[in-house]
Amino acid sequence: MKRRRAARAMFGLLLTPETKQLLRIVARVRHDGDVGALLEELGEDRTRQVAFQRLLRWYAGPTLGEV
């Protein structure tokens, strides 16, 4: 499994205990327990989603909700 790059910044998040537990479980399964790596992965996924949405909007034009 690929190791995460060195931490660049530290910040705090306010999470419910359930959300925190879920993040830790998913991080354990996918990133050997590294929650930072999981958050980095989620950020990269969201960046791709936003790029795809922008491309789709450019290609297909505005949706009914945007008119």
Buried (B, 14 or more C-beta within 10 A) or exposed (E): EEEBEEEEEEEEEEEEEEEEEEBEEBBEEEBEEBBBBBBBBEEEEEEEEEEEEEEEEEEEEEEEEEE
